[in-house]
Amino acid sequence: MQTTHISTQLRELHRATLDIVSAMNKPQRDEVLIREAGIPLDRALFPLLVGVERFGPIGVVDLAYRAGRDYTTVSRQVAKLEELGLVKRQPSKSDRRVREAAITPKGKAMTNLVDAARERLGRVIFKTWEPDDLDDLVRLMRRFADALQQ
């Protein structure tokens, strides 16, 4: 009985995760967030800027892996972000052969606008949720994400 329940729950968890990933990967979602933040940034560059801010300094290979994109494409896009003054490339502190992308003050100001826009949009999604439900979701999602990374 317990095995059947776990199997059913794991299938539903997988389905929910796929639904979340699908929703997050829709280009229209990035466009809505860019518009809501009021930032002048190409949609293709947007997730990379956020990735550099959240995980940086970060090597281009790792950034490409996290974004699910080809390394050469991400390298060109990071160069564009650097031209815009949103990121800077620097030698890695742990491996001087690797150049990492790091957020600049101008890039951080832009991601701050994105964070504020994400909060406004998120408040609409969660306005009918009980605070404890949201707390549980955040706690359990973090626990799940940490377990997946091990």
Disulfide bonds with the S-S distance in Angstrom:
none
